[in-house]
Amino acid sequence: MNTSTQQLVKIPCLDLKGQHALIKKEVFELFEQVYDQTAFSGGPFVESFEKQFSEYTKVSYTVGVSNGTTALHLAMLALGIGPGDEVILPANTFIATVWGVSHVGATPVFVDCDAHTWEIDAAAIEAKITPKTKAIAGVHLYGQPFDIDAVMSICKKYNIYLLEDAAQAQGARYKGTTVGGFGEMACFSFYPGKNLGACGEAGGITTNNEQYAAHLRSLRNHGSVVRYYHDEIGYNYRMGGLEGASLQVKMRYLEQWNNRRRSIAKEYLSKITNPNVKMQHQPSWADSVFHLFVITVENRDAFIKHLNALEIYPALHYPVPCHLQKAYSYLGHKVGDFPNSEYLAAHCVSLPMYAELTDEMVQRVIDAVNAYQI
Ligand SMILES: *Cc1c(COP(=O)(O)O)cnc(C)c1O
């Protein structure tokens, strides 16, 4: 048969169906227990997951919350950050990192990313520090840890907090240590599309500080420790029981899924040889979990058309850097302020990346990328 006339299977950037078919029985068994115990809001299934996640991440405490954005909001509150304070963060992140700062009334202060790792450029941070700077929110972008030691030394020098946005990096390691315990706190998202995603919306905050953990537990639950006694203005940011149960099941698979992503990334990194394509530099100390596999390419529209014709459907993470979003126009930024972030936004393409990609699919992506000519 002539292969060119064969029907090609579509390869999307992400497909959650395979993963959920695999674990359906285990998840439904636990869902039934949640249902029978009517443990829908917080409760034992969330607590068991919190324990599991703390062990996996090698931290003392995990506080499960309603999503990654509320995790960031509560972390900022627990650090005492508010109006008049500044928080430094990369211009190239998912917008929710910035929401955390805005939701407490503080001011986000952007810095550019490194041209090669695409992670926060530690060398650009010091120029942005003022007496109002309270924290640096570093992001482990696309699953790859940022240079934590470099950022940490600035935090120590100026006596400011380090917060990790680890929403994309469950299980990633920096110099051999799992991310999530480096700063004061780390914020995770368990959005369904993340490496560890709930069957629903969920998030969590990890910390080694008992006081932070206790404060976060109160804040997520209406500012209350003893029921109907409210010690401070609180929030309803609890994690649901069904979400907790689904995360418990997925924890059994996370390491295996992350390792499959790592091996797919290894194929992409070693076999994509097209000189028009640049990939995220992987420093030797970074053990990424490849939440996304992002490349940059000149003439992106034509590249995507080329892939689409071969039934490959990449995505863009993210087409507009935070400093140029309309929501942040009040900060007065303009094109040219953060050239590396802007270049990335204009040229990035996320190749298919999920554990259920077959070797054949991976090879098809590699061949398609290599066949692209400007
Ligand atoms: C997904 C994500 C968030 C927000 O998490 P949600 O659960 O979607 O609210 C925050 N930061 C980064 C870097 C993310 O990728």
The ligand as an SDF file (V2000), in Angstrom:
LIG
                    3D

 15 15  0  0  0  0  0  0  0  0999 V2000
   -1.3680   25.8130   35.6680 C   0  0  0  0  0  0  0  0  0  0  0  0
   -0.5060   26.8510   36.2710 C   0  0  0  0  0  0  0  0  0  0  0  0
   -0.9330   27.6480   37.3480 C   0  0  0  0  0  0  0  0  0  0  0  0
   -2.3470   27.6810   37.8340 C   0  0  0  0  0  0  0  0  0  0  0  0
   -2.9180   26.5210   38.1920 O   0  0  0  0  0  0  0  0  0  0  0  0
   -4.5080   26.2910   38.0840 P   0  0  0  0  0  0  0  0  0  0  0  0
   -4.7000   25.0240   38.8090 O   0  0  0  0  0  0  0  0  0  0  0  0
   -4.8570   26.2240   36.6500 O   0  0  0  0  0  0  0  0  0  0  0  0
   -5.1800   27.4460   38.7650 O   0  0  0  0  0  0  0  0  0  0  0  0
   -0.0150   28.4960   37.9250 C   0  0  0  0  0  0  0  0  0  0  0  0
    1.2340   28.6160   37.4530 N   0  0  0  0  0  0  0  0  0  0  0  0
    1.6670   27.9090   36.4000 C   0  0  0  0  0  0  0  0  0  0  0  0
    3.0810   28.0800   35.9430 C   0  0  0  0  0  0  0  0  0  0  0  0
    0.8140   27.0120   35.7640 C   0  0  0  0  0  0  0  0  0  0  0  0
    1.2560   26.3260   34.7020 O   0  0  0  0  0  0  0  0  0  0  0  0
  1  2  1  0
  2  3  1  0
  2 14  2  0
  3  4  1  0
  3 10  2  0
  4  5  1  0
  5  6  1  0
  6  7  2  0
  6  8  1  0
  6  9  1  0
 10 11  1  0
 11 12  2  0
 12 13  1  0
 12 14  1  0
 14 15  1  0
M  END
$$$$
